[in-house]
Every structure is written in C-alpha cells, then in structure tokens.
Amino acid sequence: MFLNRYDAGEKLAEKLEKFKAEDVVVLAIPRGGVETAYNTIKKFNFKWDLITPRKIGAPHNEEVAIGAVSMDGTYVLDEKIVQYFNIPDEYIKKQVASELIEIKRRLREYRGDEDPPDVKNKVVIVIDDGIATGFTLLAAIESIKKLQARKIIIAVPVAPSETVERFSKIVDEVICLLIPSEFYAVGMHYESFPQVTDKELFSVMDKLKNK
C-alpha cells in the first residue's frame, strides 16, 4: 500500500538508481504518472518529457476500452472485443482521429507543441502510477519503438501479474513494486488516490523545469 503517488514514486526511484549513469529520458504519462515520476527525475536529474496515450472507448459505453492510440497515431486494439461486438472499421478510424485531436490539444497545453519526444538511442523509462489492462501503455510503447529508443523500461508502482508478464515480452525490463495476487483497480493500492488536476500537473511540471 502506498500513501500517495509521491510516496510510490520515491520507492520507485530506489529501483531506478541503477540507470543513473545511462543516457535516460523519462517519459511520464499525464496526469498521475508525472507525480509518480517526480522523485526519479529530481533525484537523478534525468531528462524528461510526456507521452499521452488515450483509450478508444466502445460504441455504447466509452468507459469500456476496445484499444488505445498514442501521440503519433499508433493504435492498438483488443481484437477479441472488436470481433465479439462486431465493431466496424469506420467507427474505429473515427475514434482514433477524435482521440488524436485530443492528444494533440493536451500536448499543446502541457508542452507547448506536438513534437515527439527525442528518445533516439536513449534509455527510455516510461512511468505511470499503475497499470490495469495496459492498453494505453501498449499504444505508448509501440510509438516509442518507432522513435528508435535504445532500451525501453516500464516502471510502475503496481500492476497485475498477467499485465507485467505481457509487457515483459515486449520491452527490455518491467519494474513493478507491487504485484498483488488479486487485482481490481490501481487506486485500491493507494491510501490517497485523487484525480490529478491540470493545475496540479502544471505545478509539478514547473518544479521539474526549475530543478
């Protein structure tokens, strides 16, 4: 159990110390991932940036993820759900385009531009406050691979075992502090897990820019 995202991030930083001599770029997933990444970036003076994947919602229930899209338009789908509900390609393309517009809006708001992060030949550590299904993170990983990172490390406080196992096959290393035997939601493993507001996000980013 973690007190909050900063507490989880402080514990995560201990596991990431082994990369301090590497040419690292931390990619934090807004908004919660930025708070979680704070201590690692601050402690080791790592370069950092944001990556903003978005889930693709089902036609009749947007809360149900049928996939996810990342900042360069790379998207992944849960083929079983797509086939089971017979979701048409036209719907998927429309949703990908819509979520991409939102991703770019957020990038302009958070970073000031839509440019992809510079990670070529670098060790990329992707940090979030936890993983559930992992679809948004999967989309992010696929886009990072296209940017020719030398290594990709996923670092999270908590995730289910099947998700950790799946990602271990597609990245160089998964660092996860807590892998509960029964997993229901990321927030259940935090004493305090409020939604991070844009104001709080900008405050953390300002602190990191002035580190």
Backbone as CSV, one residue per row, in Angstrom:
resi,resn,N_x,N_y,N_z,CA_x,CA_y,CA_z,C_x,C_y,C_z
1,MET,0.848,-1.201,0.000,0.000,0.000,0.000,0.882,1.249,0.000
2,PHE,0.574,2.182,-0.891,1.329,3.439,-0.978,0.503,4.570,-0.378
3,LEU,1.190,5.537,0.223,0.480,6.676,0.801,-0.187,7.493,-0.301
4,ASN,0.585,7.818,-1.323,0.097,8.609,-2.456,1.073,8.394,-3.614
5,ARG,0.899,9.142,-4.701,1.762,8.950,-5.873,3.206,9.357,-5.589
6,TYR,3.405,10.361,-4.738,4.779,10.780,-4.425,5.497,9.710,-3.605
7,ASP,4.787,9.102,-2.679,5.356,8.023,-1.881,5.722,6.844,-2.782
8,ALA,4.824,6.497,-3.678,5.098,5.412,-4.626,6.298,5.759,-5.511
9,GLY,6.350,7.012,-5.946,7.438,7.462,-6.798,8.782,7.455,-6.100
10,GLU,8.777,7.758,-4.803,10.024,7.738,-4.029,10.553,6.306,-3.929
11,LYS,9.650,5.367,-3.714,10.048,3.951,-3.639,10.500,3.448,-5.008
12,LEU,9.852,3.940,-6.053,10.220,3.536,-7.413,11.616,4.052,-7.771
13,ALA,11.926,5.260,-7.304,13.237,5.858,-7.589,14.383,4.982,-7.072
14,GLU,14.163,4.307,-5.946,15.193,3.428,-5.394,15.546,2.308,-6.375
15,LYS,14.541,1.823,-7.093,14.752,0.737,-8.060,15.352,1.243,-9.369
16,LEU,15.240,2.552,-9.605,15.715,3.124,-10.865,17.107,3.739,-10.756
17,GLU,17.682,3.680,-9.564,19.014,4.252,-9.355,20.052,3.590,-10.260
18,LYS,19.840,2.332,-10.613,20.814,1.608,-11.424,20.974,2.193,-12.831
19,PHE,20.038,3.076,-13.222,20.119,3.691,-14.548,20.743,5.094,-14.516
20,LYS,21.219,5.525,-13.349,21.636,6.918,-13.210,22.843,7.288,-14.072
21,ALA,23.643,6.289,-14.472,24.804,6.574,-15.322,24.467,6.451,-16.812
22,GLU,23.235,6.082,-17.128,22.808,5.889,-18.515,22.294,7.204,-19.106
23,ASP,22.180,7.216,-20.431,21.588,8.361,-21.133,20.070,8.144,-21.144
24,VAL,19.410,8.651,-20.118,17.999,8.338,-19.848,17.075,9.494,-20.225
25,VAL,15.908,9.128,-20.754,14.786,10.060,-20.856,13.605,9.395,-20.160
26,VAL,13.060,10.070,-19.166,11.845,9.582,-18.511,10.642,10.123,-19.273
27,LEU,9.759,9.237,-19.676,8.504,9.643,-20.289,7.384,9.358,-19.296
28,ALA,6.785,10.416,-18.784,5.715,10.277,-17.799,4.359,10.391,-18.495
29,ILE,3.413,9.591,-18.036,2.068,9.615,-18.603,1.186,10.506,-17.733
30,PRO,0.716,11.631,-18.310,-0.136,12.532,-17.523,-1.487,11.869,-17.212
31,ARG,-2.096,12.218,-16.083,-1.512,13.204,-15.188,-0.790,12.525,-14.022
32,GLY,-1.335,11.383,-13.579,-0.792,10.720,-12.395,0.642,10.267,-12.535
33,GLY,1.040,9.924,-13.746,2.399,9.453,-13.960,3.446,10.525,-13.742
34,VAL,3.045,11.784,-13.883,4.004,12.883,-13.688,4.337,13.019,-12.194
35,GLU,3.311,12.941,-11.353,3.568,12.975,-9.910,4.420,11.772,-9.491
36,THR,4.140,10.615,-10.070,4.875,9.402,-9.726,6.337,9.495,-10.182
37,ALA,6.555,10.139,-11.316,7.912,10.248,-11.873,8.746,11.334,-11.198
38,TYR,8.106,12.204,-10.462,8.766,13.409,-9.918,10.064,13.080,-9.177
39,ASN,10.022,12.152,-8.229,11.197,11.874,-7.403,12.341,11.272,-8.207
40,THR,12.014,10.428,-9.177,13.053,9.835,-10.023,13.757,10.901,-10.851
41,ILE,12.980,11.775,-11.473,13.560,12.844,-12.305,14.403,13.784,-11.451
42,LYS,13.866,14.157,-10.308,14.537,15.109,-9.422,15.830,14.520,-8.846
43,LYS,15.745,13.276,-8.398,16.873,12.653,-7.704,18.063,12.420,-8.615
44,PHE,17.794,12.002,-9.863,18.882,11.631,-10.764,19.101,12.642,-11.890
45,ASN,18.355,13.736,-11.831,18.492,14.803,-12.827,18.299,14.270,-14.255
46,PHE,17.366,13.351,-14.405,17.090,12.775,-15.717,16.371,13.772,-16.629
47,LYS,16.648,13.676,-17.916,15.822,14.395,-18.886,14.424,13.772,-18.840
48,TRP,13.426,14.560,-19.196,12.071,14.023,-19.124,11.162,14.679,-20.155
49,ASP,10.074,14.011,-20.424,9.064,14.522,-21.336,7.756,13.798,-21.016
50,LEU,6.736,14.100,-21.788,5.432,13.478,-21.600,5.098,12.590,-22.789
51,ILE,4.324,11.553,-22.524,3.709,10.792,-23.609,2.251,10.593,-23.213
52,THR,1.338,10.838,-24.163,-0.077,10.960,-23.795,-0.982,10.021,-24.581
53,PRO,-0.933,8.731,-24.315,-1.864,7.825,-24.982,-3.283,8.032,-24.466
54,ARG,-4.258,7.640,-25.291,-5.670,7.751,-24.908,-6.389,6.456,-25.271
55,LYS,-7.295,6.051,-24.415,-8.046,4.833,-24.731,-9.092,5.112,-25.803
56,ILE,-9.467,4.062,-26.533,-10.553,4.116,-27.507,-11.740,3.416,-26.857
57,GLY,-12.827,4.155,-26.668,-13.994,3.611,-25.992,-14.907,2.831,-26.923
58,ALA,-15.669,1.908,-26.355,-16.632,1.104,-27.114,-17.797,1.975,-27.579
59,PRO,-18.492,1.582,-28.649,-19.578,2.393,-29.221,-20.677,2.787,-28.232
60,HIS,-21.101,1.868,-27.370,-22.235,2.162,-26.481,-21.816,2.384,-25.031
61,ASN,-20.509,2.329,-24.790,-20.005,2.592,-23.442,-18.549,3.020,-23.544
62,GLU,-18.315,4.318,-23.502,-16.962,4.852,-23.701,-15.995,4.437,-22.600
63,GLU,-16.534,4.004,-21.450,-15.664,3.584,-20.354,-15.024,2.232,-20.632
64,VAL,-15.616,1.462,-21.526,-15.057,0.159,-21.895,-14.031,0.365,-23.009
65,ALA,-12.788,0.039,-22.727,-11.724,0.257,-23.707,-11.676,-0.881,-24.720
66,ILE,-11.704,-0.510,-25.993,-11.508,-1.511,-27.044,-10.099,-1.387,-27.629
67,GLY,-9.346,-0.426,-27.121,-7.986,-0.215,-27.587,-7.477,1.123,-27.109
68,ALA,-6.397,1.600,-27.731,-5.812,2.887,-27.347,-4.979,3.434,-28.493
69,VAL,-4.770,4.745,-28.472,-3.991,5.416,-29.510,-2.944,6.310,-28.847
70,SER,-1.770,6.426,-29.461,-0.706,7.266,-28.923,-0.529,8.522,-29.765
71,MET,0.446,9.339,-29.400,0.581,10.695,-29.921,0.917,10.773,-31.412
72,ASP,1.471,9.690,-31.960,1.809,9.706,-33.391,0.756,9.006,-34.247
73,GLY,-0.363,8.643,-33.621,-1.426,7.966,-34.349,-1.346,6.456,-34.281
74,THR,-0.296,5.925,-33.674,-0.185,4.480,-33.477,-1.315,4.006,-32.566
75,TYR,-2.035,2.966,-32.993,-3.097,2.468,-32.126,-3.085,0.945,-32.053
76,VAL,-3.597,0.439,-30.949,-3.708,-0.998,-30.722,-5.156,-1.294,-30.353
77,LEU,-5.607,-2.498,-30.687,-6.991,-2.884,-30.440,-7.068,-4.191,-29.664
78,ASP,-8.123,-4.321,-28.874,-8.455,-5.603,-28.262,-9.288,-6.355,-29.297
79,GLU,-8.617,-7.169,-30.090,-9.276,-7.817,-31.226,-10.447,-8.698,-30.797
80,LYS,-10.346,-9.305,-29.619,-11.435,-10.159,-29.151,-12.713,-9.356,-28.936
81,ILE,-12.581,-8.186,-28.298,-13.753,-7.342,-28.056,-14.284,-6.786,-29.375
82,VAL,-13.376,-6.347,-30.239,-13.778,-5.792,-31.535,-14.577,-6.814,-32.332
83,GLN,-14.105,-8.051,-32.352,-14.800,-9.100,-33.096,-16.100,-9.519,-32.420
84,TYR,-16.073,-9.610,-31.084,-17.265,-10.044,-30.347,-18.430,-9.087,-30.567
85,PHE,-18.144,-7.787,-30.528,-19.200,-6.789,-30.703,-19.343,-6.324,-32.156
86,ASN,-18.519,-6.938,-33.013,-18.592,-6.621,-34.443,-18.489,-5.103,-34.682
87,ILE,-17.469,-4.502,-34.072,-17.287,-3.049,-34.170,-16.699,-2.704,-35.535
88,PRO,-17.365,-1.858,-36.303,-16.916,-1.575,-37.676,-15.624,-0.759,-37.739
89,ASP,-14.851,-0.952,-38.790,-13.608,-0.211,-39.005,-13.847,1.293,-39.041
90,GLU,-14.984,1.680,-39.616,-15.303,3.107,-39.736,-15.380,3.766,-38.357
91,TYR,-16.010,3.058,-37.403,-16.107,3.584,-36.038,-14.718,3.723,-35.426
92,ILE,-13.887,2.694,-35.597,-12.546,2.708,-35.018,-11.724,3.867,-35.583
93,LYS,-11.753,4.039,-36.895,-10.998,5.127,-37.534,-11.477,6.492,-37.041
94,LYS,-12.782,6.625,-36.879,-13.359,7.895,-36.396,-12.899,8.184,-34.972
95,GLN,-12.907,7.146,-34.114,-12.492,7.326,-32.723,-11.003,7.608,-32.602
96,VAL,-10.201,6.933,-33.418,-8.758,7.183,-33.423,-8.486,8.637,-33.785
97,ALA,-9.163,9.124,-34.817,-8.982,10.520,-35.247,-9.404,11.489,-34.156
98,SER,-10.531,11.186,-33.499,-11.043,12.053,-32.434,-10.098,12.094,-31.238
99,GLU,-9.603,10.927,-30.815,-8.687,10.873,-29.671,-7.349,11.514,-30.011
100,LEU,-6.936,11.418,-31.264,-5.674,12.031,-31.681,-5.756,13.551,-31.598
101,ILE,-6.905,14.096,-31.934,-7.127,15.545,-31.801,-6.983,15.956,-30.337
102,GLU,-7.572,15.148,-29.437,-7.499,15.451,-28.008,-6.070,15.310,-27.487
103,ILE,-5.355,14.299,-27.961,-3.956,14.115,-27.558,-3.132,15.341,-27.947
104,LYS,-3.300,15.800,-29.174,-2.537,16.947,-29.658,-2.917,18.223,-28.909
105,ARG,-4.198,18.338,-28.562,-4.633,19.510,-27.774,-3.927,19.503,-26.424
106,ARG,-3.893,18.333,-25.795,-3.247,18.228,-24.487,-1.748,18.482,-24.579
107,LEU,-1.129,17.965,-25.632,0.307,18.202,-25.806,0.609,19.689,-25.941
108,ARG,-0.203,20.384,-26.715,-0.001,21.837,-26.871,-0.193,22.543,-25.535
109,GLU,-1.185,22.085,-24.784,-1.471,22.715,-23.489,-0.381,22.407,-22.467
110,TYR,0.062,21.158,-22.438,1.030,20.731,-21.426,2.474,21.064,-21.798
111,ARG,2.798,20.923,-23.103,4.193,21.050,-23.536,4.443,22.253,-24.424
112,GLY,3.385,22.780,-25.030,3.545,23.921,-25.917,3.703,23.544,-27.375
113,ASP,3.831,22.226,-27.662,3.946,21.778,-29.046,3.519,20.318,-29.145
114,GLU,3.496,19.798,-30.373,3.080,18.418,-30.617,4.252,17.521,-31.006
115,ASP,5.466,18.042,-30.906,6.635,17.289,-31.367,6.825,16.015,-30.539
116,PRO,7.231,14.929,-31.186,7.507,13.701,-30.428,8.728,13.882,-29.535
117,PRO,8.792,13.163,-28.428,9.970,13.275,-27.554,11.218,12.748,-28.250
118,ASP,12.354,13.346,-27.940,13.629,12.931,-28.530,14.201,11.786,-27.708
119,VAL,14.015,10.558,-28.196,14.478,9.390,-27.438,15.404,8.485,-28.245
120,LYS,15.801,8.909,-29.421,16.620,8.062,-30.287,17.923,7.668,-29.587
121,ASN,18.185,6.372,-29.553,19.388,5.788,-28.946,19.496,6.024,-27.442
122,LYS,18.383,6.355,-26.800,18.398,6.601,-25.356,17.666,5.489,-24.602
123,VAL,17.943,5.411,-23.307,17.193,4.513,-22.429,15.933,5.243,-21.998
124,VAL,14.800,4.723,-22.396,13.528,5.365,-22.071,12.881,4.643,-20.899
125,ILE,12.576,5.396,-19.858,11.848,4.853,-18.710,10.448,5.455,-18.727
126,VAL,9.476,4.610,-18.979,8.080,5.053,-19.020,7.485,4.867,-17.635
127,ILE,6.979,5.952,-17.051,6.463,5.896,-15.683,4.990,6.298,-15.647
128,ASP,4.203,5.462,-14.966,2.807,5.790,-14.687,2.518,5.409,-13.238
129,ASP,1.328,5.766,-12.741,1.014,5.476,-11.336,0.515,4.048,-11.132
130,GLY,0.402,3.295,-12.220,-0.018,1.905,-12.142,-0.558,1.453,-13.492
131,ILE,-0.711,0.153,-13.650,-1.265,-0.394,-14.880,-2.436,-1.311,-14.528
132,ALA,-3.511,-1.186,-15.276,-4.632,-2.113,-15.136,-4.614,-3.042,-16.351
133,THR,-5.401,-2.727,-17.377,-5.393,-3.558,-18.591,-4.127,-3.330,-19.414
134,GLY,-3.613,-2.093,-19.378,-2.366,-1.808,-20.074,-2.511,-1.375,-21.519
135,PHE,-3.741,-1.175,-21.995,-3.912,-0.822,-23.400,-3.300,0.538,-23.753
136,THR,-3.511,1.538,-22.908,-2.946,2.857,-23.219,-1.417,2.793,-23.209
137,LEU,-0.880,2.059,-22.260,0.576,1.926,-22.184,1.120,1.165,-23.396
138,LEU,0.377,0.180,-23.852,0.799,-0.588,-25.018,0.908,0.304,-26.256
139,ALA,-0.065,1.185,-26.432,-0.019,2.131,-27.556,1.193,3.040,-27.436
140,ALA,1.481,3.485,-26.215,2.647,4.341,-25.988,3.941,3.616,-26.334
141,ILE,4.047,2.361,-25.918,5.255,1.576,-26.181,5.482,1.410,-27.675
142,GLU,4.418,1.125,-28.410,4.539,0.930,-29.859,5.033,2.204,-30.544
143,SER,4.583,3.361,-30.077,5.040,4.616,-30.684,6.481,4.931,-30.290
144,ILE,6.878,4.573,-29.068,8.265,4.795,-28.621,9.229,3.944,-29.444
145,LYS,8.817,2.733,-29.762,9.667,1.861,-30.581,9.960,2.494,-31.942
146,LYS,8.983,3.178,-32.491,9.168,3.831,-33.786,10.159,4.992,-33.692
147,LEU,10.341,5.519,-32.474,11.266,6.637,-32.272,12.696,6.153,-32.022
148,GLN,12.908,4.837,-32.105,14.241,4.228,-32.071,14.970,4.402,-30.737
149,ALA,14.234,4.189,-29.662,14.873,4.164,-28.343,15.825,2.973,-28.251
150,ARG,16.912,3.129,-27.505,17.878,2.031,-27.352,17.326,0.951,-26.438
151,LYS,16.701,1.376,-25.344,16.053,0.453,-24.418,14.741,1.073,-23.962
152,ILE,13.779,0.227,-23.657,12.521,0.706,-23.087,12.281,-0.014,-21.766
153,ILE,12.151,0.781,-20.705,11.894,0.269,-19.362,10.526,0.780,-18.921
154,ILE,9.690,-0.100,-18.425,8.424,0.313,-17.814,8.617,0.292,-16.309
155,ALA,8.266,1.396,-15.649,8.405,1.476,-14.191,7.089,1.964,-13.586
156,VAL,6.469,1.101,-12.791,5.183,1.437,-12.163,5.149,0.901,-10.735
157,PRO,4.364,1.536,-9.876,4.240,1.036,-8.502,3.456,-0.274,-8.409
158,VAL,2.391,-0.424,-9.231,1.514,-1.583,-9.071,0.922,-2.006,-10.411
159,ALA,0.759,-3.319,-10.576,0.142,-3.874,-11.782,-0.194,-5.338,-11.523
160,PRO,-1.185,-5.882,-12.235,-1.491,-7.309,-12.105,-0.423,-8.174,-12.772
161,SER,-0.283,-9.399,-12.314,0.788,-10.274,-12.786,0.704,-10.546,-14.281
162,GLU,-0.512,-10.734,-14.807,-0.629,-11.052,-16.239,-0.197,-9.872,-17.109
163,THR,-0.433,-8.650,-16.618,-0.021,-7.453,-17.363,1.498,-7.311,-17.343
164,VAL,2.103,-7.533,-16.180,3.566,-7.484,-16.063,4.190,-8.522,-16.981
165,GLU,3.630,-9.709,-16.996,4.159,-10.792,-17.842,4.055,-10.422,-19.323
166,ARG,2.921,-9.843,-19.710,2.726,-9.476,-21.119,3.722,-8.415,-21.559
167,PHE,3.916,-7.386,-20.731,4.836,-6.316,-21.096,6.292,-6.758,-21.045
168,SER,6.599,-7.717,-20.202,7.974,-8.217,-20.112,8.454,-8.813,-21.433
169,LYS,7.508,-9.217,-22.260,7.848,-9.825,-23.549,8.092,-8.800,-24.648
170,ILE,7.686,-7.539,-24.418,7.776,-6.553,-25.497,8.678,-5.362,-25.172
171,VAL,9.154,-5.267,-23.921,10.110,-4.217,-23.567,11.337,-4.868,-22.942
172,ASP,12.350,-4.068,-22.661,13.595,-4.614,-22.124,13.481,-5.004,-20.650
173,GLU,12.674,-4.261,-19.904,12.519,-4.577,-18.479,11.247,-3.932,-17.938
174,VAL,10.584,-4.658,-17.040,9.442,-4.102,-16.309,9.806,-4.062,-14.834
175,ILE,9.737,-2.864,-14.256,9.986,-2.707,-12.825,8.648,-2.369,-12.173
176,CYS,8.171,-3.276,-11.352,6.878,-3.104,-10.687,7.043,-3.452,-9.213
177,LEU,6.714,-2.515,-8.338,6.955,-2.697,-6.903,5.988,-3.672,-6.257
178,LEU,4.749,-3.657,-6.719,3.697,-4.448,-6.079,2.898,-5.188,-7.145
179,ILE,2.890,-6.519,-7.044,2.100,-7.344,-7.966,1.133,-8.156,-7.110
180,PRO,-0.031,-7.601,-6.816,-0.968,-8.273,-5.907,-1.540,-9.560,-6.506
181,SER,-1.831,-10.520,-5.629,-2.403,-11.789,-6.092,-3.803,-11.590,-6.656
182,GLU,-4.521,-10.620,-6.095,-5.838,-10.250,-6.628,-5.822,-8.766,-6.955
183,PHE,-6.115,-8.432,-8.183,-6.042,-7.044,-8.634,-7.404,-6.595,-9.149
184,TYR,-7.890,-5.457,-8.628,-9.178,-4.924,-9.071,-9.037,-3.531,-9.687
185,ALA,-8.209,-2.695,-9.065,-8.011,-1.335,-9.572,-6.726,-0.771,-8.985
186,VAL,-6.072,0.110,-9.753,-4.821,0.730,-9.302,-5.022,1.478,-7.992
187,GLY,-6.099,2.258,-7.906,-6.343,3.118,-6.745,-6.512,2.379,-5.436
188,MET,-6.850,1.091,-5.496,-7.039,0.317,-4.263,-5.737,0.101,-3.512
189,HIS,-4.617,0.371,-4.170,-3.313,0.139,-3.552,-2.656,1.438,-3.075
190,TYR,-3.454,2.490,-3.027,-3.031,3.789,-2.506,-3.976,4.216,-1.387
191,GLU,-3.421,4.802,-0.340,-4.283,5.378,0.702,-4.986,6.615,0.178
192,SER,-4.263,7.396,-0.638,-4.837,8.603,-1.249,-4.568,8.545,-2.746
193,PHE,-5.659,8.566,-3.543,-5.504,8.434,-4.985,-6.514,9.334,-5.713
194,PRO,-6.477,10.642,-5.410,-7.413,11.546,-6.086,-6.998,11.769,-7.537
195,GLN,-7.957,12.173,-8.346,-7.620,12.530,-9.725,-6.737,13.764,-9.714
196,VAL,-5.688,13.764,-10.515,-4.761,14.896,-10.586,-5.347,15.945,-11.534
197,THR,-5.437,17.171,-11.063,-5.991,18.241,-11.889,-4.909,18.828,-12.794
198,ASP,-5.336,19.559,-13.810,-4.364,20.232,-14.674,-3.517,21.216,-13.874
199,LYS,-4.143,21.901,-12.922,-3.411,22.871,-12.095,-2.289,22.173,-11.325
200,GLU,-2.588,21.008,-10.765,-1.578,20.250,-10.020,-0.493,19.735,-10.965
201,LEU,-0.897,19.313,-12.144,0.057,18.838,-13.137,1.042,19.939,-13.510
202,PHE,0.510,21.129,-13.807,1.379,22.251,-14.185,2.319,22.631,-13.046
203,SER,1.843,22.511,-11.810,2.677,22.820,-10.648,3.868,21.869,-10.564
204,VAL,3.620,20.575,-10.764,4.708,19.586,-10.734,5.680,19.830,-11.882
205,MET,5.134,20.101,-13.071,5.990,20.334,-14.233,6.855,21.575,-14.044
206,ASP,6.319,22.604,-13.428,7.097,23.825,-13.162,8.258,23.526,-12.217
207,LYS,7.995,22.696,-11.217,9.053,22.314,-10.269,10.160,21.531,-10.978
208,LEU,9.758,20.670,-11.916,10.741,19.877,-12.649,11.557,20.738,-13.627
209,LYS,10.911,21.724,-14.214,11.611,22.605,-15.141,12.632,23.470,-14.406
210,ASN,12.371,23.708,-13.143,13.267,24.554,-12.330,14.212,23.750,-11.459
211,LYS,14.340,22.447,-11.775,15.177,21.582,-10.924,16.660,21.934,-11.069
